[in-house]
Amino acid sequence: MKDIILNSSFEGETIADFFVGSGPVPLAAKKLNRNVIGFELDRTYFDITNNRLIQEDTEF
């Protein structure tokens, strides 16, 4: 996902992810200084992604 985001956006831009799943796009976007708008219907996957993003914050 990192290469796709780097080749299709600039820092500070917003990435749309319509099928977040376990969160590879939001995680890569966050590491590359992009904003993310994500959509996920399944609460289980929403929680997984949210926890991954929170953990990423604590590792900095």
Buried (B, 14 or more C-beta within 10 A) or exposed (E): BEEEBEEEBEEEEEBEBEEBBEBBBBBBBBEBEBBBEBEBEEEEBBEBBBEBBEEBEEEE
